[in-house]
Amino acid sequence: MVEDLRLDSLEGVGPVTTRKLSDAGVHNVMDLIVRGPVEIKSKTLITRLDHIKPFGV
């Protein structure tokens, strides 16, 4: 299930990005989907999300 997928299983998400997202309350792929790029950017100061690749691409 999507909520069980770890953030670091996504291409382009390493330990630093995983830590920033986790500190902002984003702990899995479902959290990433639900929150969306605007909320994530405002909470994490991560300015680029375009390097994160969806599964199978």
N, C-alpha and C positions, 0 to 999 in steps of 0.2 A: 504494500500500500504506500501511497505517496507520503503520508505522514511518518512512515518508518524510515524513509530515505534520508541518509545523513547529508548534510550540506557539502562535506568534503568529497562526496561521491560525484559531484558535478565538476565537469572539466572547467578549469579556471578558478576554482575555489580552493585555496590552500589554507594553511594553519592561521595565518594572520587574518584573512577575511572571515574564516570560520569563527575566530575569537571575537572579532568586531560584531558580527551578526549575533552571536550568542549573547554578548553583553547587552545587545539591544532587544533581547527577547525572541530572536529568530533562531530556533533550535533544529528545525528540519525543513524539508522542501515544502511541506504544506504551509508552514509559517511564512516562508518566502513568497509563496503564491498569494496567500491571503493579504499580506501586508502591502505588497506592491512596491514598485521602485521609488515613488515619491516619499512614502513613509520610511522606507529603509534608508534612503539618502538623508533624510532629516534626523534620524536617530543615530546613524553610524558615521556620518561624514564620508561615507564611501561615495565617490562621485561618478565612478564608472561601473556599470553593471553589464555593459555590452560584451564583455569578455567571457561571461558565464554562458556556457552552451547548454541548450536543452538536451535531454536524453535522445540518443539516436541520430543526432545531427553531426 
